[in-house]
Amino acid sequence: MIVKAEPGTYIKAGAPATMYSGALGPCIGVGAIYKTQGFLAHDFSDSLVEVGRLLDDLKGIQSLERLAIYVGGGCLEFDNDPVRSRMCRDANLLTLRLRKQTLQKIASVGFANNVREVLWGTYDYAIELYLYLAQGNHYFKRISPDASPTPELGFLR
């Protein structure tokens, strides 16, 4: 079963589900695996509401050594046109601020040591985050920002 976090949502699932962020262009994705439970936020709000909801749910965890957090997305934009270039610059400033705020928010609740991987998008590619709850692992997929992503699960083992 594949469970997708749509933009502006936070979802939870248990094994054997596979959780999928969808394309994280400028959005921020935060995923967490604890034992066989998965938590996934797909956020781009100024206050990172969905990331906050995810972190609130993780606060009750007793065995922090079994908690793994993955952060990705935050793709930057570029355009050669002067007018669109200014809009991209403004959007990129917001994206860079959200990247920083996401990591600060995770650290502020005591989970900085549980962040196992951070992968930010660039001008060349966006990110998709997959959480394989049955195996207890994750996968970041780099995609072209112009692509129409679909879950490619052929690499599941």
N, CA, C and O atoms as a GROMACS GRO file, in nm:
protein
  628
    1MET      N    1   0.085  -0.118   0.000
    1MET     CA    2   0.000   0.000   0.000
    1MET      C    3   0.090   0.124   0.000
    1MET      O    4   0.184   0.134   0.078
    2ILE      N    5   0.059   0.219  -0.089
    2ILE     CA    6   0.132   0.345  -0.097
    2ILE      C    7   0.044   0.454  -0.039
    2ILE      O    8  -0.073   0.468  -0.076
    3VAL      N    9   0.100   0.532   0.052
    3VAL     CA   10   0.028   0.642   0.114
    3VAL      C   11   0.102   0.770   0.077
    3VAL      O   12   0.222   0.784   0.104
    4LYS      N   13   0.031   0.864   0.014
    4LYS     CA   14   0.096   0.986  -0.034
    4LYS      C   15   0.059   1.106   0.053
    4LYS      O   16  -0.057   1.126   0.089
    5ALA      N   17   0.160   1.186   0.086
    5ALA     CA   18   0.138   1.313   0.156
    5ALA      C   19   0.122   1.422   0.051
    5ALA      O   20   0.218   1.460  -0.016
    6GLU      N   21   0.003   1.471   0.038
    6GLU     CA   22  -0.023   1.580  -0.056
    6GLU      C   23   0.037   1.709   0.000
    6GLU      O   24   0.060   1.718   0.121
    7PRO      N   25   0.062   1.810  -0.086
    7PRO     CA   26   0.114   1.937  -0.034
    7PRO      C   27   0.023   1.994   0.074
    7PRO      O   28  -0.099   1.996   0.061
    8GLY      N   29   0.086   2.041   0.182
    8GLY     CA   30   0.010   2.099   0.292
    8GLY      C   31  -0.054   1.997   0.384
    8GLY      O   32  -0.152   2.028   0.451
    9THR      N   33   0.001   1.874   0.388
    9THR     CA   34  -0.057   1.771   0.474
    9THR      C   35   0.050   1.703   0.559
    9THR      O   36   0.170   1.712   0.532
   10TYR      N   37   0.001   1.635   0.660
   10TYR     CA   38   0.083   1.550   0.746
   10TYR      C   39   0.008   1.419   0.760
   10TYR      O   40  -0.111   1.418   0.790
   11ILE      N   41   0.077   1.307   0.737
   11ILE     CA   42   0.013   1.176   0.744
   11ILE      C   43   0.094   1.081   0.831
   11ILE      O   44   0.213   1.101   0.854
   12LYS      N   45   0.027   0.976   0.879
   12LYS     CA   46   0.090   0.869   0.956
   12LYS      C   47   0.048   0.736   0.896
   12LYS      O   48  -0.062   0.724   0.841
   13ALA      N   49   0.134   0.638   0.908
   13ALA     CA   50   0.100   0.503   0.860
   13ALA      C   51   0.187   0.402   0.933
   13ALA      O   52   0.286   0.438   0.997
   14GLY      N   53   0.149   0.277   0.922
   14GLY     CA   54   0.226   0.168   0.980
   14GLY      C   55   0.268   0.070   0.873
   14GLY      O   56   0.214   0.069   0.763
   15ALA      N   57   0.366  -0.014   0.908
   15ALA     CA   58   0.411  -0.118   0.815
   15ALA      C   59   0.292  -0.208   0.784
   15ALA      O   60   0.210  -0.235   0.872
   16PRO      N   61   0.283  -0.254   0.663
   16PRO     CA   62   0.384  -0.259   0.557
   16PRO      C   63   0.374  -0.144   0.456
   16PRO      O   64   0.427  -0.156   0.346
   17ALA      N   65   0.308  -0.035   0.491
   17ALA     CA   66   0.288   0.075   0.396
   17ALA      C   67   0.421   0.135   0.351
   17ALA      O   68   0.522   0.131   0.421
   18THR      N   69   0.416   0.191   0.232
   18THR     CA   70   0.522   0.276   0.180
   18THR      C   71   0.465   0.417   0.176
   18THR      O   72   0.360   0.440   0.118
   19MET      N   73   0.536   0.510   0.238
   19MET     CA   74   0.491   0.649   0.239
   19MET      C   75   0.570   0.725   0.133
   19MET      O   76   0.688   0.700   0.110
   20TYR      N   77   0.502   0.820   0.069
   20TYR     CA   78   0.558   0.890  -0.046
   20TYR      C   79   0.522   1.037  -0.035
   20TYR      O   80   0.406   1.071  -0.011
   21SER      N   81   0.620   1.125  -0.051
   21SER     CA   82   0.597   1.269  -0.035
   21SER      C   83   0.535   1.336  -0.155
   21SER      O   84   0.480   1.445  -0.142
   22GLY      N   85   0.542   1.273  -0.272
   22GLY     CA   86   0.512   1.347  -0.393
   22GLY      C   87   0.630   1.439  -0.420
   22GLY      O   88   0.726   1.443  -0.343
   23ALA      N   89   0.624   1.512  -0.529
   23ALA     CA   90   0.736   1.600  -0.566
   23ALA      C   91   0.749   1.714  -0.465
   23ALA      O   92   0.653   1.786  -0.438
   24LEU      N   93   0.868   1.728  -0.412
   24LEU     CA   94   0.899   1.837  -0.320
   24LEU      C   95   0.978   1.941  -0.398
   24LEU      O   96   1.101   1.945  -0.392
   25GLY      N   97   0.907   2.025  -0.472
   25GLY     CA   98   0.975   2.135  -0.540
   25GLY      C   99   1.026   2.230  -0.434
   25GLY      O  100   1.123   2.197  -0.366
   26PRO      N  101   0.965   2.346  -0.419
   26PRO     CA  102   1.007   2.435  -0.311
   26PRO      C  103   0.956   2.390  -0.174
   26PRO      O  104   1.000   2.442  -0.071
   27CYS      N  105   0.863   2.294  -0.172
   27CYS     CA  106   0.810   2.244  -0.044
   27CYS      C  107   0.917   2.170   0.035
   27CYS      O  108   1.017   2.123  -0.020
   28ILE      N  109   0.894   2.161   0.165
   28ILE     CA  110   0.983   2.089   0.255
   28ILE      C  111   0.914   1.959   0.294
   28ILE      O  112   0.797   1.958   0.331
   29GLY      N  113   0.988   1.850   0.287
   29GLY     CA  114   0.937   1.721   0.332
   29GLY      C  115   1.015   1.675   0.454
   29GLY      O  116   1.138   1.677   0.454
   30VAL      N  117   0.944   1.635   0.557
   30VAL     CA  118   1.006   1.577   0.675
   30VAL      C  119   0.940   1.442   0.699
   30VAL      O  120   0.819   1.433   0.716
   31GLY      N  121   1.022   1.338   0.698
   31GLY     CA  122   0.975   1.204   0.724
   31GLY      C  123   1.044   1.147   0.846
   31GLY      O  124   1.159   1.180   0.875
   32ALA      N  125   0.974   1.062   0.917
   32ALA     CA  126   1.033   0.996   1.034
   32ALA      C  127   0.987   0.852   1.038
   32ALA      O  128   0.873   0.820   1.005
   33ILE      N  129   1.078   0.766   1.080
   33ILE     CA  130   1.045   0.626   1.103
   33ILE      C  131   1.081   0.592   1.246
   33ILE      O  132   1.193   0.617   1.291
   34TYR      N  133   0.983   0.536   1.316
   34TYR     CA  134   1.005   0.487   1.453
   34TYR      C  135   0.948   0.347   1.459
   34TYR      O  136   0.827   0.326   1.448
   35LYS      N  137   1.037   0.251   1.478
   35LYS     CA  138   0.998   0.110   1.474
   35LYS      C  139   0.932   0.082   1.339
   35LYS      O  140   0.997   0.090   1.235
   36THR      N  141   0.804   0.049   1.340
   36THR     CA  142   0.733   0.022   1.214
   36THR      C  143   0.631   0.132   1.181
   36THR      O  144   0.545   0.114   1.095
   37GLN      N  145   0.643   0.246   1.248
   37GLN     CA  146   0.551   0.358   1.225
   37GLN      C  147   0.620   0.465   1.142
   37GLN      O  148   0.739   0.492   1.158
   38GLY      N  149   0.542   0.527   1.052
   38GLY     CA  150   0.595   0.634   0.969
   38GLY      C  151   0.516   0.762   0.986
   38GLY      O  152   0.396   0.760   1.012
   39PHE      N  153   0.586   0.871   0.972
   39PHE     CA  154   0.530   1.006   0.986
   39PHE      C  155   0.585   1.088   0.870
   39PHE      O  156   0.705   1.084   0.844
   40LEU      N  157   0.499   1.162   0.798
   40LEU     CA  158   0.546   1.234   0.682
   40LEU      C  159   0.469   1.365   0.666
   40LEU      O  160   0.346   1.365   0.659
   41ALA      N  161   0.543   1.476   0.661
   41ALA     CA  162   0.484   1.608   0.639
   41ALA      C  163   0.534   1.664   0.507
   41ALA      O  164   0.652   1.651   0.474
   42HIS      N  165   0.444   1.725   0.432
   42HIS     CA  166   0.475   1.791   0.305
   42HIS      C  167   0.428   1.936   0.323
   42HIS      O  168   0.309   1.964   0.313
   43ASP      N  169   0.522   2.027   0.349
   43ASP     CA  170   0.487   2.159   0.401
   43ASP      C  171   0.550   2.272   0.322
   43ASP      O  172   0.661   2.258   0.269
   44PHE      N  173   0.481   2.383   0.314
   44PHE     CA  174   0.539   2.505   0.259
   44PHE      C  175   0.470   2.626   0.321
   44PHE      O  176   0.456   2.730   0.256
   45SER      N  177   0.427   2.613   0.444
   45SER     CA  178   0.366   2.728   0.511
   45SER      C  179   0.474   2.804   0.586
   45SER      O  180   0.573   2.745   0.629
   46ASP      N  181   0.455   2.934   0.600
   46ASP     CA  182   0.555   3.017   0.671
   46ASP      C  183   0.584   2.966   0.811
   46ASP      O  184   0.696   2.979   0.860
   47SER      N  185   0.484   2.909   0.875
   47SER     CA  186   0.503   2.862   1.013
   47SER      C  187   0.530   2.713   1.022
   47SER      O  188   0.541   2.659   1.132
   48LEU      N  189   0.542   2.645   0.907
   48LEU     CA  190   0.570   2.501   0.904
   48LEU      C  191   0.474   2.423   0.994
   48LEU      O  192   0.516   2.343   1.078
   49VAL      N  193   0.346   2.449   0.975
   49VAL     CA  194   0.241   2.389   1.058
   49VAL      C  195   0.247   2.237   1.055
   49VAL      O  196   0.241   2.173   1.160
   50GLU      N  197   0.258   2.178   0.936
   50GLU     CA  198   0.254   2.032   0.926
   50GLU      C  199   0.380   1.969   0.986
   50GLU      O  200   0.372   1.863   1.048
   51VAL      N  201   0.494   2.032   0.968
   51VAL     CA  202   0.616   1.984   1.033
   51VAL      C  203   0.599   1.990   1.185
   51VAL      O  204   0.642   1.899   1.256
   52GLY      N  205   0.537   2.095   1.234
   52GLY     CA  206   0.510   2.107   1.377
   52GLY      C  207   0.420   1.996   1.429
   52GLY      O  208   0.443   1.943   1.538
   53ARG      N  209   0.318   1.961   1.352
   53ARG     CA  210   0.229   1.851   1.391
   53ARG      C  211   0.306   1.719   1.400
   53ARG      O  212   0.287   1.642   1.493
   54LEU      N  213   0.393   1.695   1.301
   54LEU     CA  214   0.475   1.574   1.302
   54LEU      C  215   0.563   1.570   1.427
   54LEU      O  216   0.568   1.469   1.496
   55LEU      N  217   0.631   1.680   1.454
   55LEU     CA  218   0.721   1.684   1.571
   55LEU      C  219   0.644   1.668   1.702
   55LEU      O  220   0.694   1.606   1.796
   56ASP      N  221   0.524   1.723   1.709
   56ASP     CA  222   0.441   1.705   1.829
   56ASP      C  223   0.411   1.557   1.852
   56ASP      O  224   0.414   1.510   1.966
   57ASP      N  225   0.383   1.484   1.745
   57ASP     CA  226   0.356   1.340   1.759
   57ASP      C  227   0.480   1.262   1.801
   57ASP      O  228   0.468   1.159   1.866
   58LEU      N  229   0.597   1.310   1.764
   58LEU     CA  230   0.721   1.239   1.798
   58LEU      C  231   0.766   1.264   1.942
   58LEU      O  232   0.849   1.189   1.995
   59LYS      N  233   0.714   1.368   2.005
   59LYS     CA  234   0.761   1.406   2.139
   59LYS      C  235   0.741   1.297   2.243
   59LYS      O  236   0.814   1.292   2.342
   60GLY      N  237   0.645   1.209   2.223
   60GLY     CA  238   0.618   1.104   2.321
   60GLY      C  239   0.707   0.982   2.308
   60GLY      O  240   0.696   0.888   2.387
   61ILE      N  241   0.794   0.980   2.210
   61ILE     CA  242   0.879   0.863   2.186
   61ILE      C  243   0.980   0.847   2.299
   61ILE      O  244   1.048   0.942   2.338
   62GLN      N  245   0.988   0.725   2.350
   62GLN     CA  246   1.078   0.696   2.461
   62GLN      C  247   1.217   0.653   2.416
   62GLN      O  248   1.317   0.692   2.477
   63SER      N  249   1.225   0.572   2.310
   63SER     CA  250   1.353   0.517   2.264
   63SER      C  251   1.403   0.597   2.145
   63SER      O  252   1.385   0.557   2.030
   64LEU      N  253   1.465   0.711   2.172
   64LEU     CA  254   1.508   0.798   2.064
   64LEU      C  255   1.610   0.735   1.970
   64LEU      O  256   1.622   0.775   1.855
   65GLU      N  257   1.684   0.635   2.020
   65GLU     CA  258   1.782   0.570   1.933
   65GLU      C  259   1.716   0.495   1.818
   65GLU      O  260   1.782   0.461   1.720
   66ARG      N  261   1.587   0.469   1.828
   66ARG     CA  262   1.514   0.399   1.720
   66ARG      C  263   1.438   0.495   1.628
   66ARG      O  264   1.363   0.451   1.540
   67LEU      N  265   1.458   0.624   1.649
   67LEU     CA  266   1.391   0.726   1.568
   67LEU      C  267   1.487   0.779   1.462
   67LEU      O  268   1.599   0.821   1.493
   68ALA      N  269   1.443   0.776   1.336
   68ALA     CA  270   1.522   0.829   1.225
   68ALA      C  271   1.439   0.935   1.153
   68ALA      O  272   1.324   0.911   1.117
   69ILE      N  273   1.499   1.051   1.131
   69ILE     CA  274   1.431   1.162   1.065
   69ILE      C  275   1.505   1.196   0.935
   69ILE      O  276   1.628   1.197   0.930
   70TYR      N  277   1.426   1.222   0.830
   70TYR     CA  278   1.480   1.255   0.698
   70TYR      C  279   1.416   1.385   0.651
   70TYR      O  280   1.295   1.403   0.662
   71VAL      N  281   1.497   1.474   0.597
   71VAL     CA  282   1.450   1.606   0.555
   71VAL      C  283   1.494   1.630   0.412
   71VAL      O  284   1.609   1.606   0.376
   72GLY      N  285   1.401   1.678   0.329
   72GLY     CA  286   1.437   1.704   0.191
   72GLY      C  287   1.343   1.802   0.125
   72GLY      O  288   1.246   1.849   0.184
   73GLY      N  289   1.375   1.832  -0.001
   73GLY     CA  290   1.294   1.924  -0.079
   73GLY      C  291   1.362   2.058  -0.090
   73GLY      O  292   1.484   2.066  -0.107
   74GLY      N  293   1.284   2.166  -0.081
   74GLY     CA  294   1.340   2.299  -0.085
   74GLY      C  295   1.414   2.329  -0.214
   74GLY      O  296   1.522   2.389  -0.212
   75CYS      N  297   1.357   2.287  -0.326
   75CYS     CA  298   1.419   2.310  -0.456
   75CYS      C  299   1.421   2.461  -0.486
   75CYS      O  300   1.324   2.532  -0.459
   76LEU      N  301   1.531   2.508  -0.542
   76LEU     CA  302   1.543   2.648  -0.579
   76LEU      C  303   1.502   2.666  -0.724
   76LEU      O  304   1.504   2.572  -0.803
   77GLU      N  305   1.465   2.789  -0.760
   77GLU     CA  306   1.418   2.817  -0.895
   77GLU      C  307   1.512   2.915  -0.964
   77GLU      O  308   1.579   2.995  -0.898
   78PHE      N  309   1.516   2.908  -1.095
   78PHE     CA  310   1.601   2.997  -1.174
   78PHE      C  311   1.531   3.029  -1.304
   78PHE      O  312   1.464   2.943  -1.362
   79ASP      N  313   1.545   3.152  -1.350
   79ASP     CA  314   1.489   3.192  -1.478
   79ASP      C  315   1.577   3.301  -1.538
   79ASP      O  316   1.622   3.391  -1.466
   80ASN      N  317   1.603   3.293  -1.667
   80ASN     CA  318   1.686   3.393  -1.734
   80ASN      C  319   1.613   3.525  -1.759
   80ASN      O  320   1.677   3.628  -1.776
   81ASP      N  321   1.480   3.522  -1.761
   81ASP     CA  322   1.403   3.644  -1.783
   81ASP      C  323   1.417   3.734  -1.660
   81ASP      O  324   1.400   3.687  -1.548
   82PRO      N  325   1.448   3.864  -1.679
   82PRO     CA  326   1.472   3.954  -1.564
   82PRO      C  327   1.354   3.965  -1.469
   82PRO      O  328   1.373   3.967  -1.347
   83VAL      N  329   1.232   3.973  -1.521
   83VAL     CA  330   1.115   3.986  -1.433
   83VAL      C  331   1.092   3.857  -1.356
   83VAL      O  332   1.077   3.859  -1.234
   84ARG      N  333   1.090   3.744  -1.426
   84ARG     CA  334   1.071   3.616  -1.358
   84ARG      C  335   1.188   3.584  -1.267
   84ARG      O  336   1.172   3.518  -1.165
   85SER      N  337   1.306   3.630  -1.304
   85SER     CA  338   1.424   3.607  -1.221
   85SER      C  339   1.408   3.673  -1.084
   85SER      O  340   1.448   3.616  -0.983
   86ARG      N  341   1.350   3.794  -1.080
   86ARG     CA  342   1.325   3.860  -0.951
   86ARG      C  343   1.224   3.782  -0.869
   86ARG      O  344   1.240   3.769  -0.747
   87MET      N  345   1.120   3.728  -0.935
   87MET     CA  346   1.021   3.647  -0.863
   87MET      C  347   1.087   3.521  -0.809
   87MET      O  348   1.059   3.480  -0.696
   88CYS      N  349   1.175   3.460  -0.888
   88CYS     CA  350   1.247   3.341  -0.842
   88CYS      C  351   1.333   3.374  -0.722
   88CYS      O  352   1.340   3.298  -0.625
   89ARG      N  353   1.400   3.490  -0.728
   89ARG     CA  354   1.486   3.531  -0.617
   89ARG      C  355   1.405   3.542  -0.488
   89ARG      O  356   1.449   3.493  -0.384
   90ASP      N  357   1.288   3.604  -0.495
   90ASP     CA  358   1.204   3.619  -0.376
   90ASP      C  359   1.157   3.482  -0.326
   90ASP      O  360   1.156   3.456  -0.205
   91ALA      N  361   1.117   3.396  -0.419
   91ALA     CA  362   1.073   3.261  -0.380
   91ALA      C  363   1.189   3.183  -0.318
   91ALA      O  364   1.170   3.110  -0.221
   92ASN      N  365   1.308   3.199  -0.373
   92ASN     CA  366   1.425   3.128  -0.320
   92ASN      C  367   1.462   3.175  -0.181
   92ASN      O  368   1.505   3.096  -0.097
   93LEU      N  369   1.446   3.306  -0.155
   93LEU     CA  370   1.474   3.356  -0.020
   93LEU      C  371   1.380   3.291   0.081
   93LEU      O  372   1.422   3.254   0.191
   94LEU      N  373   1.252   3.278   0.044
   94LEU     CA  374   1.156   3.210   0.132
   94LEU      C  375   1.195   3.064   0.150
   94LEU      O  376   1.194   3.014   0.262
   95THR      N  377   1.230   2.996   0.042
   95THR     CA  378   1.269   2.855   0.050
   95THR      C  379   1.391   2.837   0.139
   95THR      O  380   1.394   2.746   0.222
   96LEU      N  381   1.491   2.923   0.124
   96LEU     CA  382   1.612   2.913   0.207
   96LEU      C  383   1.579   2.936   0.354
   96LEU      O  384   1.635   2.871   0.442
   97ARG      N  385   1.487   3.030   0.381
   97ARG     CA  386   1.446   3.055   0.520
   97ARG      C  387   1.374   2.932   0.577
   97ARG      O  388   1.396   2.895   0.692
   98LEU      N  389   1.287   2.870   0.496
   98LEU     CA  390   1.214   2.752   0.544
   98LEU      C  391   1.308   2.634   0.566
   98LEU      O  392   1.288   2.556   0.660
   99ARG      N  393   1.410   2.620   0.484
   99ARG     CA  394   1.510   2.514   0.507
   99ARG      C  395   1.572   2.531   0.646
   99ARG      O  396   1.579   2.436   0.724
  100LYS      N  397   1.616   2.652   0.672
  100LYS     CA  398   1.682   2.680   0.801
  100LYS      C  399   1.585   2.661   0.918
  100LYS      O  400   1.619   2.599   1.018
  101GLN      N  401   1.463   2.713   0.903
  101GLN     CA  402   1.363   2.701   1.009
  101GLN      C  403   1.326   2.556   1.037
  101GLN      O  404   1.302   2.519   1.152
  102THR      N  405   1.322   2.474   0.933
  102THR     CA  406   1.289   2.332   0.951
  102THR      C  407   1.392   2.266   1.041
  102THR      O  408   1.356   2.198   1.137
  103LEU      N  409   1.518   2.284   1.011
  103LEU     CA  410   1.624   2.222   1.092
  103LEU      C  411   1.627   2.280   1.233
  103LEU      O  412   1.652   2.207   1.329
  104GLN      N  413   1.602   2.409   1.246
  104GLN     CA  414   1.596   2.470   1.380
  104GLN      C  415   1.479   2.415   1.460
  104GLN      O  416   1.491   2.390   1.580
  105LYS      N  417   1.366   2.396   1.395
  105LYS     CA  418   1.247   2.344   1.463
  105LYS      C  419   1.272   2.201   1.512
  105LYS      O  420   1.233   2.166   1.624
  106ILE      N  421   1.337   2.120   1.430
  106ILE     CA  422   1.370   1.983   1.470
  106ILE      C  423   1.465   1.985   1.589
  106ILE      O  424   1.447   1.910   1.684
  107ALA      N  425   1.566   2.070   1.583
  107ALA     CA  426   1.664   2.080   1.692
  107ALA      C  427   1.599   2.133   1.821
  107ALA      O  428   1.635   2.090   1.930
  108SER      N  429   1.505   2.225   1.807
  108SER     CA  430   1.446   2.288   1.926
  108SER      C  431   1.365   2.190   2.010
  108SER      O  432   1.342   2.216   2.129
  109VAL      N  433   1.321   2.080   1.952
  109VAL     CA  434   1.246   1.980   2.029
  109VAL      C  435   1.334   1.860   2.066
  109VAL      O  436   1.284   1.758   2.115
  110GLY      N  437   1.464   1.872   2.042
  110GLY     CA  438   1.558   1.770   2.088
  110GLY      C  439   1.585   1.656   1.993
  110GLY      O  440   1.635   1.551   2.035
  111PHE      N  441   1.553   1.672   1.864
  111PHE     CA  442   1.570   1.562   1.769
  111PHE      C  443   1.684   1.584   1.669
  111PHE      O  444   1.692   1.514   1.569
  112ALA      N  445   1.772   1.680   1.695
  112ALA     CA  446   1.881   1.708   1.599
  112ALA      C  447   1.966   1.584   1.573
  112ALA      O  448   2.007   1.561   1.459
  113ASN      N  449   1.993   1.505   1.675
  113ASN     CA  450   2.076   1.385   1.659
  113ASN      C  451   2.003   1.272   1.587
  113ASN      O  452   2.065   1.172   1.549
  114ASN      N  453   1.873   1.286   1.568
  114ASN     CA  454   1.795   1.183   1.499
  114ASN      C  455   1.783   1.209   1.350
  114ASN      O  456   1.729   1.125   1.277
  115VAL      N  457   1.831   1.323   1.305
  115VAL     CA  458   1.828   1.352   1.162
  115VAL      C  459   1.936   1.268   1.095
  115VAL      O  460   2.055   1.289   1.118
  116ARG      N  461   1.894   1.173   1.012
  116ARG     CA  462   1.987   1.081   0.947
  116ARG      C  463   2.033   1.130   0.812
  116ARG      O  464   2.145   1.100   0.770
  117GLU      N  465   1.947   1.207   0.742
  117GLU     CA  466   1.988   1.260   0.612
  117GLU      C  467   1.906   1.384   0.579
  117GLU      O  468   1.786   1.391   0.607
  118VAL      N  469   1.974   1.481   0.518
  118VAL     CA  470   1.910   1.601   0.466
  118VAL      C  471   1.953   1.612   0.320
  118VAL      O  472   2.072   1.608   0.288
  119LEU      N  473   1.855   1.625   0.231
  119LEU     CA  474   1.886   1.640   0.089
  119LEU      C  475   1.798   1.751   0.032
  119LEU      O  476   1.677   1.734   0.015
  120TRP      N  477   1.862   1.865   0.004
  120TRP     CA  478   1.789   1.978  -0.053
  120TRP      C  479   1.791   1.969  -0.205
  120TRP      O  480   1.890   1.926  -0.264
  121GLY      N  481   1.682   2.011  -0.266
  121GLY     CA  482   1.677   2.019  -0.411
  121GLY      C  483   1.764   2.135  -0.459
  121GLY      O  484   1.807   2.219  -0.380
  122THR      N  485   1.790   2.138  -0.588
  122THR     CA  486   1.871   2.244  -0.647
  122THR      C  487   1.796   2.302  -0.765
  122THR      O  488   1.677   2.276  -0.784
  123TYR      N  489   1.866   2.380  -0.845
  123TYR     CA  490   1.807   2.431  -0.969
  123TYR      C  491   1.786   2.317  -1.069
  123TYR      O  492   1.700   2.326  -1.157
  124ASP      N  493   1.863   2.211  -1.055
  124ASP     CA  494   1.861   2.102  -1.152
  124ASP      C  495   1.761   1.991  -1.120
  124ASP      O  496   1.719   1.920  -1.211
  125TYR      N  497   1.724   1.976  -0.996
  125TYR     CA  498   1.633   1.867  -0.962
  125TYR      C  499   1.554   1.896  -0.836
  125TYR      O  500   1.596   1.973  -0.749
  126ALA      N  501   1.438   1.833  -0.828
  126ALA     CA  502   1.354   1.834  -0.709
  126ALA      C  503   1.372   1.699  -0.640
  126ALA      O  504   1.448   1.615  -0.688
  127ILE      N  505   1.304   1.681  -0.530
  127ILE     CA  506   1.322   1.562  -0.447
  127ILE      C  507   1.187   1.494  -0.426
  127ILE      O  508   1.084   1.560  -0.417
  128GLU      N  509   1.189   1.362  -0.418
  128GLU     CA  510   1.077   1.283  -0.367
  128GLU      C  511   1.132   1.200  -0.252
  128GLU      O  512   1.243   1.148  -0.260
  129LEU      N  513   1.056   1.188  -0.146
  129LEU     CA  514   1.098   1.110  -0.030
  129LEU      C  515   1.005   0.990  -0.015
  129LEU      O  516   0.883   1.004  -0.014
  130TYR      N  517   1.064   0.873  -0.004
  130TYR     CA  518   0.991   0.749   0.019
  130TYR      C  519   1.032   0.692   0.154
  130TYR      O  520   1.150   0.691   0.187
  131LEU      N  521   0.936   0.646   0.232
  131LEU     CA  522   0.963   0.577   0.358
  131LEU      C  523   0.910   0.434   0.345
  131LEU      O  524   0.790   0.414   0.327
  132TYR      N  525   0.999   0.337   0.354
  132TYR     CA  526   0.961   0.196   0.346
  132TYR      C  527   0.951   0.142   0.488
  132TYR      O  528   1.052   0.105   0.548
  133LEU      N  529   0.831   0.139   0.539
  133LEU     CA  530   0.811   0.110   0.681
  133LEU      C  531   0.840  -0.036   0.715
  133LEU      O  532   0.890  -0.064   0.824
  134ALA      N  533   0.812  -0.128   0.626
  134ALA     CA  534   0.838  -0.270   0.655
  134ALA      C  535   0.988  -0.296   0.668
  134ALA      O  536   1.031  -0.378   0.749
  135GLN      N  537   1.068  -0.223   0.588
  135GLN     CA  538   1.214  -0.239   0.594
  135GLN      C  539   1.279  -0.140   0.690
  135GLN      O  540   1.395  -0.156   0.726
  136GLY      N  541   1.204  -0.038   0.731
  136GLY     CA  542   1.260   0.063   0.821
  136GLY      C  543   1.364   0.151   0.755
  136GLY      O  544   1.458   0.197   0.821
  137ASN      N  545   1.349   0.176   0.623
  137ASN     CA  546   1.446   0.263   0.559
  137ASN      C  547   1.376   0.364   0.466
  137ASN      O  548   1.254   0.365   0.454
  138HIS      N  549   1.456   0.447   0.403
  138HIS     CA  550   1.404   0.554   0.319
  138HIS      C  551   1.480   0.559   0.187
  138HIS      O  552   1.580   0.490   0.168
  139TYR      N  553   1.429   0.642   0.097
  139TYR     CA  554   1.496   0.664  -0.031
  139TYR      C  555   1.461   0.804  -0.078
  139TYR      O  556   1.343   0.841  -0.082
  140PHE      N  557   1.562   0.883  -0.113
  140PHE     CA  558   1.541   1.012  -0.178
  140PHE      C  559   1.559   0.992  -0.327
  140PHE      O  560   1.660   0.938  -0.371
  141LYS      N  561   1.463   1.035  -0.405
  141LYS     CA  562   1.473   1.027  -0.550
  141LYS      C  563   1.487   1.169  -0.605
  141LYS      O  564   1.407   1.257  -0.572
  142ARG      N  565   1.588   1.190  -0.688
  142ARG     CA  566   1.605   1.318  -0.756
  142ARG      C  567   1.526   1.313  -0.886
  142ARG      O  568   1.537   1.218  -0.964
  143ILE      N  569   1.447   1.418  -0.909
  143ILE     CA  570   1.367   1.423  -1.032
  143ILE      C  571   1.386   1.559  -1.099
  143ILE      O  572   1.418   1.657  -1.033
  144SER      N  573   1.365   1.563  -1.228
  144SER     CA  574   1.369   1.689  -1.301
  144SER      C  575   1.254   1.776  -1.252
  144SER      O  576   1.142   1.726  -1.238
  145PRO      N  577   1.278   1.904  -1.227
  145PRO     CA  578   1.167   1.990  -1.182
  145PRO      C  579   1.053   2.000  -1.281
  145PRO      O  580   0.941   2.035  -1.243
  146ASP      N  581   1.079   1.968  -1.408
  146ASP     CA  582   0.974   1.975  -1.510
  146ASP      C  583   0.900   1.843  -1.528
  146ASP      O  584   0.804   1.836  -1.605
  147ALA      N  585   0.943   1.739  -1.459
  147ALA     CA  586   0.883   1.606  -1.477
  147ALA      C  587   0.747   1.597  -1.408
  147ALA      O  588   0.718   1.673  -1.316
  148SER      N  589   0.667   1.504  -1.454
  148SER     CA  590   0.543   1.469  -1.385
  148SER      C  591   0.573   1.343  -1.306
  148SER      O  592   0.564   1.233  -1.360
  149PRO      N  593   0.608   1.357  -1.178
  149PRO     CA  594   0.652   1.239  -1.103
  149PRO      C  595   0.537   1.143  -1.073
  149PRO      O  596   0.423   1.184  -1.049
  150THR      N  597   0.570   1.018  -1.076
  150THR     CA  598   0.479   0.914  -1.032
  150THR      C  599   0.559   0.819  -0.946
  150THR      O  600   0.679   0.804  -0.969
  151PRO      N  601   0.498   0.756  -0.849
  151PRO     CA  602   0.576   0.664  -0.765
  151PRO      C  603   0.633   0.550  -0.849
  151PRO      O  604   0.558   0.474  -0.910
  152GLU      N  605   0.763   0.539  -0.852
  152GLU     CA  606   0.828   0.429  -0.920
  152GLU      C  607   0.878   0.334  -0.814
  152GLU      O  608   0.978   0.359  -0.748
  153LEU      N  609   0.807   0.227  -0.798
  153LEU     CA  610   0.836   0.138  -0.686
  153LEU      C  611   0.903   0.010  -0.732
  153LEU      O  612   0.906  -0.088  -0.658
  154GLY      N  613   0.956   0.008  -0.854
  154GLY     CA  614   1.022  -0.110  -0.905
  154GLY      C  615   1.150  -0.145  -0.829
  154GLY      O  616   1.197  -0.259  -0.833
  155PHE      N  617   1.206  -0.045  -0.760
  155PHE     CA  618   1.330  -0.072  -0.688
  155PHE      C  619   1.304  -0.125  -0.548
  155PHE      O  620   1.399  -0.147  -0.472
  156LEU      N  621   1.177  -0.146  -0.511
  156LEU     CA  622   1.145  -0.204  -0.380
  156LEU      C  623   1.200  -0.347  -0.374
  156LEU      O  624   1.192  -0.423  -0.470
  157ARG      N  625   1.253  -0.381  -0.262
  157ARG     CA  626   1.304  -0.518  -0.245
  157ARG      C  627   1.230  -0.585  -0.131
  157ARG      O  628   1.258  -0.701  -0.100
   0.00000   0.00000   0.00000
